[in-house]
Amino acid sequence: DLIKIRGQRYGVPERMHLLTGRVHVHPKGFGFVKPEDSTNDIGSDLFIAGSNLNQAMHGDRVVARVEHGRTLSRTEGKIVRVLERSATGLVGRYEPNTPGFGYVIPFDRRFLMDVHIASGNAGNAEAGDMVEVEITTFPTQTRSPVGRVIRVLGQIEDEGVDTQLVLKKYGIPDAHDQEAVGEAVRLGDKVRPRDRRGRTDFRDLLTVTIDGVSARDFDDAVTIDRLENGNYWLGVHIADVSHYVAEGSALDRSAYTRSTSVYLPDRAVHMFPEKLSTGLCSLKPKVDRLVQSCLMEIDPTGEVNRYEIHDGVICSNEQMTYGDVDAILTQKNSNLRKKYAGLVSLFEMMEELFHVLRKRRTVRGSIDFDLPAARFELDETGAVKAIVPEERTLAHRLIEEFMLVANETVAAELEGRGIPTLYRVHEPPDPLKVEEFEGFITSFGYSLAAGTESVTPEHFQRLLERLESQPEQRPITSLMLRAMQQARYDPVNKGHFGLAAPFYAHFTSPIRRYPDLIVHRSLRAGTRGKLTDGQRRTWCELLPEAARCTSDRERRAEDAERELIQWKKVRFMSDKVGDEFTGHITGVTAFGLFVELTEQFVEGLVHISSMADDYYRFVEPKYLLKGENSGKIYRLGDLVHVQLVRIDKDHRQLELGLTDVLRSVRDAVDGRNVWTKIKKHSARPVSSRRRKKRR
């Protein structure tokens, strides 16, 4: 591509040491440009110093000149042009300045400049209100960005404002556009006779859905039987969204833009309008629903001997919850076994097959990360009233196992036929990260017992088995996850390292994941002989970008969920300042210790400045802090007692102090108020960003 330089002059980017890409700005003021051309000479993201951002804002598509850095080993860049602005608006806190004027401090700290609000453009915003702003004039070398308030969200402590801010920060569309909603409404809410034509009728099979108690979008149902030869006949029936959502339709475009549903503590943001996601496509009981079905004959060793894939129609017999199925199987609850007498033998056969499949995965070395998770209990206003452990019951594992084997089977079918699609790939870890991880666990007396180049999933799984119930289990498992590559979508099958699977694709959740919808379309076109040469070429051209987009959108959803969960946790702890807790050290850095409170599942920071009983040095290879005088050591996994010293609301962090250190320092200074000292050192300003001069 050519880039316009000045006037009517154009140039070839590569010959001018220029590259195009998106700039990702760090809250500390610098940034990186992620090149669009992966074949560029620099081989990585291009570092941009704050002075070289040239009024570019986070997410902008830019042209950057590649230059030598301050050291010969470092390549840096300078942004020379903004090609496309990523955001026409943002959310933040409104503050009046002089009468009739004000500014908005962006909630997203990656936007480094306040937005100037001119006279008459503040609407009814008051000091401290969180607002949505439309940027009317972008920044120049002499002016800050200018905008107008288009919506007042409320004060930051108001319930629901946190969710709105996070959705806006990550650019996650909340409401569906009217064209997409209109298409969903026109589809109706019942399966029509013509929709059933040409489909395999599974309505006579005993079929159930098993989901969470609050679930409304049921996209998978299960049937099971035992064949005369003793093998299992497992049916995994998935909502046939592709029957209703045509490529290029408004529903399709809207879903692609989102790529995934987002599940937040107080609500779900669905990929499709609810008329579809919780209506026509949801596998509700006692009503006909269209499905794509994967039926598998599985022998007692867990091998899939044969399979069939059908366009089908089902009528689910029962909508079960994980809790009830688990109570039937593990607690032998007599009331539930009586209530669901006709299904008990079905569930017991499912449990049998679960153990068979689980054993097969374990034997091949599949890694099973089973980190404890937290669940919020909310009151009627949406505020968190309790944080409780999220149970991963037998029923959860059972359904998960069935979905895994269906995903593998479908991926093998698509790969075997050479049908263009998206695979879920998880590549082996980087040898350097494996080496670093091995060096760390050696200090705990563990080893992967494998070379960095020859490590397999089984080596990691054996380590997890040794770690079970050990105090260092959580931190080592967390570091193991960091050593792994991120799973992503790719049109090329590269296997799934974590599952030790040669083929893997996402087939089982097309209501909430766009890649699953692509897989369904691939199955229908490829296995029914409807894939034309022209369509194959088109798909092969479009799938790489679809893989990138859906992978990015997945990361976006995860980041939004993680940020809002942390915020909710901090708000839950806001009335507990001064209370003492127990927790485990989950992170060690040069600036302190991260501690997760045992019962609250909340992480906070013990800043190094509050550890005033000694001078502590960070021993990086072993992830520990060691006192120079006392020799006292704090390392990952240690159980510690802490006090909640302060809530940093601006950064949504808990600031903790080690109780024994606080007491010893307080005693040593004979009653002087060390709390002031600790707060002075650990408190952060409202914003550490450099503010552009407001004009």
C-alpha positions in Angstrom: 0.0 0.0 0.0 1.1 3.6 -0.6 1.0 6.3 2.0 0.3 9.9 1.3 3.2 12.0 2.4 2.7 15.7 1.6 0.5 17.4 -1.0 0.0 14.9 -3.8 3.1 12.8 -3.0 3.0 9.2 -2.1 5.5 6.7 -0.8 6.1 3.0 -0.2 6.1 2.5 3.6 8.9 -0.1 3.7 11.3 2.0 1.7 10.7 5.0 3.9 11.1 3.0 7.2 7.4 3.5 7.9 4.9 1.0 9.2 1.2 1.1 9.8 -0.6 -0.4 12.8 -2.7 0.3 15.9 -1.1 2.2 18.8 -1.6 0.7 22.3 -0.9 3.4 24.9 0.2 2.6 28.5 -1.2 4.6 31.4 2.4 5.7 32.2 2.6 7.7 29.0 4.4 5.6 26.4 3.0 3.2 23.8 3.6 0.4 21.3 2.5 0.2 17.6 1.4 -3.3 16.6 2.3 -3.6 12.9 -0.4 -4.7 10.5 2.2 -6.4 8.3 3.5 -9.4 10.3 6.5 -9.7 7.8 8.0 -6.3 9.0 11.7 -6.2 9.8 11.4 -5.2 13.4 9.8 -8.5 14.4 7.8 -7.2 17.3 5.7 -4.3 18.5 7.4 -0.9 18.0 8.0 1.1 21.2 6.9 4.7 21.1 8.1 7.2 23.7 5.6 9.6 25.2 7.2 12.5 23.4 6.7 10.7 20.1 3.0 9.8 20.3 2.2 13.0 18.4 -1.3 13.4 19.7 -2.3 9.8 18.8 -4.8 8.3 21.2 -5.1 4.7 22.4 -6.3 2.4 19.6 -5.7 4.8 16.7 -4.5 3.4 13.4 -1.3 5.3 12.7 1.8 5.5 10.6 5.1 5.3 12.5 8.6 6.0 11.5 11.1 3.3 12.6 14.2 5.0 14.3 17.1 3.8 16.3 16.5 4.1 20.1 18.7 5.5 22.7 20.7 2.3 22.7 21.8 0.4 19.6 19.9 -2.7 20.7 16.6 -1.0 20.9 14.4 0.0 18.0 11.9 2.8 18.7 9.5 4.7 16.6 7.8 8.1 16.1 4.2 8.5 15.1 4.0 10.7 12.0 0.4 10.5 11.1 -3.0 9.3 12.5 -4.9 7.5 9.8 -8.0 6.5 11.7 -9.3 7.5 15.1 -10.4 4.4 17.1 -12.8 6.3 19.4 -15.2 9.1 18.8 -16.1 9.2 22.4 -15.2 8.0 25.9 -16.4 7.9 29.5 -14.9 9.7 32.4 -15.4 12.0 35.4 -16.6 15.5 34.8 -15.0 18.4 36.7 -16.0 22.0 36.3 -13.0 24.4 35.9 -13.9 28.0 35.4 -17.6 29.1 35.2 -19.1 27.7 32.0 -16.1 25.5 31.3 -15.0 22.0 32.5 -13.1 18.9 31.5 -13.6 15.2 31.6 -10.9 12.9 33.1 -11.0 9.7 31.0 -12.0 6.5 33.0 -9.7 4.6 30.7 -6.2 5.6 31.9 -4.8 4.7 28.5 -6.3 8.0 27.2 -3.7 10.4 28.4 -5.4 13.7 27.7 -8.4 15.3 29.5 -11.3 16.3 27.2 -12.1 20.0 27.3 -15.8 20.7 27.6 -16.8 24.1 26.3 -19.5 26.4 27.5 -23.0 24.9 27.1 -21.7 21.4 26.2 -21.8 19.9 29.7 -25.5 19.2 29.7 -26.7 18.7 33.3 -23.5 17.1 34.5 -22.3 18.1 37.9 -18.9 17.9 39.6 -17.9 14.2 40.0 -20.5 12.8 37.7 -19.4 10.0 35.4 -20.4 11.0 31.9 -20.2 9.8 28.3 -18.5 12.3 26.0 -18.5 12.7 22.2 -15.2 14.0 21.0 -15.9 16.9 18.6 -12.3 18.0 18.0 -9.3 15.7 18.2 -6.1 16.9 19.8 -3.4 18.9 18.0 0.0 20.1 19.1 -1.6 23.2 20.6 -5.0 22.0 21.8 -6.4 19.3 24.0 -9.3 17.3 22.6 -12.7 19.0 22.8 -16.0 17.3 23.4 -19.6 17.5 24.6 -21.4 15.5 27.3 -24.0 13.3 25.6 -25.1 11.2 28.7 -24.7 11.5 32.5 -24.2 8.0 34.0 -24.3 9.1 37.6 -21.8 9.1 40.5 -19.2 6.4 40.4 -20.5 4.8 43.6 -24.1 4.4 42.2 -25.1 0.8 41.5 -24.8 -0.1 37.8 -22.5 2.8 36.9 -19.4 0.5 37.2 -20.8 -1.9 34.7 -21.7 0.9 32.2 -18.2 2.4 32.6 -16.4 -1.0 31.9 -18.6 -1.7 28.9 -17.9 1.7 27.4 -14.2 1.5 28.2 -13.8 -1.8 26.3 -16.1 -0.7 23.5 -18.5 -3.5 24.1 -21.9 -2.7 22.5 -24.7 -2.9 25.1 -27.9 -2.6 23.0 -28.4 -4.4 19.7 -29.2 -2.3 16.6 -32.8 -2.1 15.5 -32.1 -3.9 12.2 -30.7 -7.0 14.0 -33.5 -6.9 16.5 -36.1 -6.6 13.7 -34.6 -9.7 11.9 -34.8 -11.7 15.2 -38.4 -10.7 15.7 -39.4 -11.7 12.2 -38.0 -15.2 12.8 -40.8 -15.8 15.3 -40.6 -18.0 18.4 -41.5 -21.4 17.1 -40.0 -24.0 14.7 -42.1 -24.0 11.6 -43.0 -27.3 9.7 -40.8 -26.3 6.7 -37.8 -25.8 9.1 -38.0 -29.5 10.0 -37.9 -30.8 6.4 -34.8 -32.9 5.6 -33.7 -33.1 9.3 -33.2 -36.2 11.4 -36.0 -36.4 14.0 -34.5 -37.0 17.5 -37.7 -36.0 19.4 -38.3 -39.5 20.6 -35.0 -39.6 22.4 -34.8 -39.0 26.1 -33.0 -35.6 26.1 -32.0 -33.2 28.8 -30.2 -29.8 29.2 -28.0 -29.3 32.3 -27.1 -25.7 33.1 -26.6 -23.2 35.9 -29.7 -22.2 37.9 -29.7 -18.7 36.3 -29.0 -19.7 32.7 -31.4 -18.7 30.0 -29.5 -19.4 26.8 -29.5 -23.2 26.6 -27.3 -24.1 23.6 -26.5 -27.8 24.3 -28.6 -30.9 25.1 -27.5 -34.5 25.7 -28.8 -38.0 25.0 -27.2 -41.3 25.9 -27.8 -45.0 25.4 -26.0 -48.3 25.7 -25.6 -50.3 22.5 -25.8 -54.1 22.3 -22.0 -54.4 22.1 -21.7 -52.5 25.5 -20.5 -49.3 23.9 -22.0 -45.9 24.7 -24.0 -44.0 22.1 -23.6 -40.3 23.2 -25.6 -37.6 21.4 -24.5 -33.9 21.8 -27.2 -31.7 20.3 -26.3 -28.0 19.7 -28.7 -25.2 18.9 -28.6 -24.7 15.1 -28.1 -20.9 15.0 -26.7 -21.1 11.5 -30.1 -22.1 10.2 -31.6 -18.7 11.2 -28.6 -16.4 10.9 -27.6 -15.9 7.2 -24.1 -14.8 6.3 -24.0 -11.0 5.8 -27.4 -10.4 7.5 -27.8 -7.7 10.1 -27.8 -10.4 12.8 -24.6 -11.9 11.4 -22.9 -8.5 11.2 -23.9 -7.6 14.8 -22.7 -11.0 16.1 -19.4 -10.7 14.3 -18.8 -7.3 15.8 -19.3 -8.7 19.3 -17.9 -12.2 18.6 -18.9 -13.4 22.0 -21.4 -12.9 24.8 -20.0 -11.2 27.9 -21.0 -12.5 31.3 -20.6 -9.9 34.0 -21.4 -10.3 37.7 -24.8 -8.5 37.4 -25.8 -9.1 33.9 -25.1 -10.8 30.5 -24.5 -8.9 27.3 -25.6 -11.4 24.6 -24.0 -11.8 21.2 -27.5 -12.1 19.7 -30.7 -10.3 20.6 -32.5 -12.1 23.4 -35.4 -12.9 21.0 -32.9 -15.4 19.5 -30.4 -16.2 22.2 -33.0 -16.9 25.0 -35.9 -17.6 22.7 -36.0 -19.4 19.3 -32.5 -20.9 19.5 -32.5 -21.7 23.2 -33.1 -25.5 23.8 -36.0 -25.1 26.2 -37.9 -28.1 27.4 -41.2 -29.4 25.8 -40.7 -27.4 22.6 -39.2 -28.4 19.2 -35.8 -26.9 18.5 -33.5 -27.2 15.5 -30.0 -28.6 16.3 -26.8 -29.8 14.8 -26.1 -33.1 16.4 -22.9 -35.1 16.9 -23.6 -38.7 17.8 -20.7 -40.8 18.9 -20.1 -44.5 19.6 -17.6 -44.6 22.5 -16.0 -47.8 23.7 -15.1 -48.6 27.4 -11.6 -47.2 26.8 -13.0 -43.8 25.7 -12.2 -44.1 22.0 -14.7 -42.8 19.5 -15.2 -45.8 17.2 -17.6 -44.1 14.9 -19.7 -40.9 14.7 -22.6 -39.3 12.8 -23.3 -35.6 12.3 -26.8 -34.5 11.5 -29.1 -31.5 11.0 -31.7 -32.5 13.5 -34.7 -31.5 15.6 -35.2 -32.3 19.3 -37.7 -31.8 22.0 -35.9 -31.6 25.3 -37.6 -33.6 28.1 -36.2 -31.7 31.0 -34.3 -28.6 32.0 -31.9 -29.7 34.7 -29.5 -27.7 36.9 -26.0 -28.6 37.8 -27.0 -28.6 41.5 -29.9 -31.0 41.1 -27.9 -33.5 38.9 -25.0 -33.4 41.3 -27.4 -34.0 44.3 -28.9 -37.0 42.5 -25.5 -38.5 41.7 -23.2 -37.7 44.6 -25.6 -37.1 47.5 -28.2 -39.7 46.4 -30.9 -37.1 47.3 -34.1 -39.2 47.7 -36.5 -36.4 47.0 -34.8 -35.4 43.7 -34.3 -39.1 42.7 -38.1 -39.6 43.2 -38.9 -36.3 41.4 -36.8 -37.3 38.4 -37.2 -41.1 38.6 -37.4 -41.5 34.8 -34.0 -39.8 34.4 -31.9 -41.2 37.2 -30.6 -44.2 35.2 -29.7 -41.7 32.4 -27.7 -39.6 34.7 -25.9 -42.7 36.1 -24.9 -43.8 32.6 -23.6 -40.3 32.0 -21.5 -40.5 35.1 -20.1 -43.8 33.9 -19.1 -42.4 30.6 -17.7 -39.3 32.2 -15.2 -41.4 34.2 -14.3 -43.3 31.0 -13.6 -40.1 29.0 -11.8 -38.4 31.9 -9.5 -41.3 32.3 -8.7 -41.3 28.6 -7.8 -37.6 28.6 -5.6 -38.1 31.7 -3.8 -41.0 30.1 -2.9 -38.9 27.0 -1.6 -36.1 29.3 -4.4 -33.5 29.1 -3.8 -30.7 31.5 -6.7 -30.0 34.0 -6.3 -26.6 35.6 -8.7 -26.6 38.5 -8.1 -23.2 40.2 -10.7 -22.1 42.7 -13.0 -19.4 41.5 -15.4 -17.0 43.3 -19.0 -16.3 42.7 -20.9 -13.2 43.8 -24.2 -13.2 45.6 -26.0 -10.0 44.8 -28.8 -8.1 46.7 -31.9 -6.7 45.0 -30.0 -3.5 44.0 -27.2 -5.4 42.3 -24.7 -4.8 45.1 -22.4 -7.7 46.3 -23.6 -9.1 49.6 -21.3 -12.1 49.7 -18.4 -13.7 47.8 -18.5 -17.5 47.9 -16.5 -20.2 46.3 -17.7 -21.4 42.9 -18.3 -25.1 43.0 -17.2 -27.2 40.1 -19.4 -30.2 40.7 -19.5 -33.6 39.1 -22.4 -32.4 36.9 -20.2 -29.5 35.7 -17.4 -31.8 34.8 -19.7 -34.3 33.2 -21.1 -31.8 30.7 -17.7 -30.3 30.1 -16.3 -33.8 29.2 -19.1 -34.4 26.7 -18.6 -31.0 25.1 -14.9 -31.7 24.8 -15.3 -35.0 23.0 -17.9 -33.5 20.6 -15.5 -30.6 19.8 -12.7 -33.0 19.1 -14.8 -35.2 16.9 -16.1 -32.3 14.8 -12.6 -30.8 14.4 -11.3 -34.2 13.2 -14.2 -34.4 10.7 -13.5 -30.9 9.3 -9.7 -31.5 9.1 -10.2 -34.9 7.5 -12.4 -33.4 4.8 -10.2 -30.3 4.3 -13.1 -28.0 4.9 -12.1 -24.4 5.6 -13.1 -23.4 9.2 -11.7 -22.0 12.5 -9.9 -24.2 14.9 -9.3 -23.6 18.5 -5.5 -23.8 18.8 -3.2 -23.9 21.7 0.5 -24.0 20.8 3.3 -25.5 22.9 4.8 -23.0 25.4 7.9 -20.9 24.5 11.0 -22.8 25.6 12.4 -19.7 27.3 9.2 -19.4 29.5 9.4 -23.1 30.3 13.1 -22.7 31.4 12.1 -19.7 33.6 9.2 -21.7 35.1 11.4 -24.7 35.7 13.9 -22.5 37.5 11.2 -21.2 39.8 9.6 -24.5 40.8 13.1 -25.9 41.5 13.2 -23.7 44.6 10.1 -25.5 45.9 11.6 -28.9 45.2 9.6 -29.6 42.0 10.6 -30.3 38.4 8.9 -30.9 35.1 11.5 -33.6 34.5 11.8 -32.7 30.9 13.9 -30.6 28.6 12.5 -27.2 27.6 12.3 -28.3 24.0 10.7 -31.7 24.7 8.2 -30.9 27.4 4.7 -32.4 26.8 1.3 -31.7 28.4 1.8 -34.8 30.5 4.8 -33.3 32.2 2.6 -30.4 33.3 -0.3 -32.6 34.4 2.0 -34.8 36.6 3.3 -31.6 38.3 -0.3 -30.5 39.0 -1.1 -33.9 40.5 1.9 -33.5 42.9 0.8 -30.0 43.8 -2.7 -31.0 44.8 -3.6 -29.7 48.4 -0.1 -28.1 48.8 0.1 -24.5 50.0 2.1 -23.5 46.9 -0.5 -25.0 44.5 -2.2 -21.8 43.7 0.9 -19.6 42.9 2.7 -22.4 40.9 -0.5 -23.1 38.9 -0.9 -19.4 38.2 2.7 -19.2 37.0 2.2 -22.3 34.9 -0.7 -20.6 33.2 1.5 -17.6 32.4 4.2 -19.9 30.9 1.6 -21.2 28.5 0.6 -19.6 25.2 -2.9 -18.2 25.0 -5.4 -20.3 23.2 -6.8 -18.6 20.1 -8.6 -19.2 16.8 -6.8 -20.0 13.6 -7.9 -21.3 10.2 -4.9 -23.7 10.3 -5.2 -26.7 12.7 -2.2 -26.6 15.1 -3.6 -28.9 17.7 -4.4 -28.1 21.3 -1.4 -28.5 23.7 -3.4 -28.1 26.9 -5.9 -30.8 26.0 -3.2 -33.0 24.3 -5.6 -33.1 21.4 -4.4 -33.2 17.7 -7.7 -31.7 16.6 -9.9 -29.2 18.4 -12.6 -26.7 17.4 -15.4 -24.8 19.2 -18.7 -26.4 18.1 -20.9 -26.4 21.2 -21.8 -22.8 21.9 -22.9 -20.9 18.7 -25.4 -18.8 20.7 -22.6 -17.1 22.6 -19.4 -17.6 20.4 -19.1 -16.5 16.8 -16.3 -19.1 15.9 -18.8 -21.9 16.8 -21.2 -20.4 14.2 -18.5 -20.5 11.6 -17.8 -24.2 12.5 -21.6 -24.9 12.1 -21.6 -23.3 8.6 -18.5 -25.2 7.6 -20.1 -28.5 8.7 -23.3 -27.9 6.8 -21.6 -26.7 3.6 -18.7 -29.2 3.7 -20.4 -32.4 4.8 -23.6 -31.9 2.7 -21.6 -31.3 -0.5 -22.8 -27.6 -0.7 -19.4 -26.0 -0.5 -18.6 -24.5 -3.9 -15.2 -23.6 -5.2 -16.0 -20.0 -5.1 -17.3 -20.2 -1.5 -14.1 -22.1 -0.5 -11.9 -19.4 -1.9 -14.0 -16.7 -0.2 -13.8 -18.5 3.2 -10.0 -19.0 2.8 -9.6 -15.3 2.3 -11.9 -14.2 5.1 -11.0 -16.7 7.8 -7.6 -15.3 8.9 -9.2 -11.9 9.7 -12.1 -13.7 11.4 -9.6 -15.6 13.5 -7.8 -12.4 14.5 -11.0 -10.5 15.2 -12.7 -13.2 17.3 -9.6 -13.9 19.3 -9.2 -10.2 20.0 -12.9 -9.9 21.0 -12.5 -12.8 23.3 -9.5 -11.1 25.1 -11.6 -7.9 25.3 -14.5 -9.7 27.0 -12.1 -11.4 29.4 -10.4 -8.1 30.3 -13.8 -6.4 30.9 -15.0 -9.3 33.1 -11.8 -9.3 35.1 -11.8 -5.6 35.7 -15.5 -5.4 36.8 -15.0 -8.4 39.1 -12.0 -6.7 40.7 -14.0 -3.5 41.1 -17.0 -5.3 42.7 -14.6 -7.1 45.1 -13.0 -3.8 46.1 -16.4 -2.2 46.7 -17.5 -5.2 48.8 -14.4 -4.7 51.0 -14.9 -0.9 51.4 -16.5 -1.2 54.9 -13.8 -3.6 56.2 -10.9 -1.2 56.5 -9.0 -2.0 59.7 -10.2 -5.7 59.7 -7.6 -8.5 59.8 -7.6 -11.5 57.4 -5.5 -14.5 56.5 -4.3 -15.0 52.9 -1.7 -16.6 50.7 1.0 -14.7 48.8 0.1 -14.9 45.1 2.7 -12.5 43.7 6.1 -11.2 44.7 7.6 -8.1 43.1 10.2 -5.5 43.9 7.5 -3.2 45.2 5.7 -5.6 47.5 3.6 -8.7 47.9 0.2 -9.6 46.4 -1.9 -11.5 48.8 -5.2 -13.2 48.1 -7.5 -13.3 51.1 -8.6 -16.9 51.8 -12.3 -16.5 52.6 -13.0 -13.4 50.5 -11.1 -14.4 47.2 -9.9 -10.8 47.0 -6.3 -9.8 46.1 -4.6 -6.8 47.6 -1.1 -5.3 47.7 1.3 -5.2 50.7 3.4 -2.3 49.5 7.2 -2.6 50.2 7.1 0.8 52.0 4.8 -0.7 54.7 7.3 -3.4 55.5 9.2 -1.1 57.8 10.7 -3.7 60.1 13.6 -4.4 57.8 15.0 -3.6 54.4 13.7 -6.2 51.9 15.4 -7.1 48.7 13.6 -8.8 45.8 15.2 -12.1 44.7 13.7 -12.3 41.2 14.7 -15.8 40.1 13.0 -17.3 43.3 10.1 -14.8 43.5 10.8 -13.8 47.1 11.6 -10.9 49.3 14.3 -11.3 51.9 15.1 -9.0 54.8 18.7 -7.9 54.9 19.0 -7.8 58.7 16.5 -10.4 59.9 16.8 -12.9 57.0 13.1 -13.1 57.0 11.7 -14.5 53.7 8.3 -13.9 52.1 7.7 -16.2 49.1 4.9 -17.4 46.8 2.4 -19.6 48.6 3.2 -18.4 52.1 0.3 -18.0 54.5 0.3 -14.5 56.0 -1.9 -12.4 58.3 -2.8 -9.0 56.9 -4.8 -5.9 57.8 -6.8 -3.9 55.3 -5.2 -0.5 55.6 -6.8 1.5 52.8 -9.0 1.2 49.7 -7.6 2.8 46.6 -10.8 3.6 44.8 -9.2 5.3 41.8 -7.1 2.2 41.0 -9.6 -0.2 42.5 -7.0 -1.9 44.7 -6.8 -3.0 48.3 -3.8 -1.8 50.3 -2.8 -4.3 52.9 -0.3 -4.4 55.8 1.3 -7.4 57.4 -0.1 -7.5 60.9 3.0 -8.6 62.6 5.1 -6.0 60.9 2.6 -3.2 61.7 2.6 -4.2 65.3 6.3 -4.4 65.6 6.9 -1.1 63.9 4.1 0.5 66.1 5.7 -0.8 69.2 9.2 0.2 68.1 8.3 3.9 67.7 6.6 4.0 71.2 3.2 4.9 70.2 3.9 7.2 67.2 1.2 6.9 64.5 2.8 4.7 61.9 -0.5 4.6 60.0 0.2 8.1 58.7 3.6 6.9 57.5 2.3 3.8 55.8 -0.5 5.7 54.1 1.9 8.4 53.0 4.1 5.9 51.3 1.5 3.6 49.9 -1.1 6.1 48.7 -1.1 7.0 45.0 -2.3 10.2 43.5 -5.7 10.3 41.8 -3.8 9.9 38.5 -0.1 9.4 37.9 -0.5 10.5 34.3 1.0 13.7 33.0 -1.8 16.0 32.1 -1.7 18.1 28.9 -2.1 21.8 29.5 -5.8 22.6 29.2 -6.6 25.4 26.7 
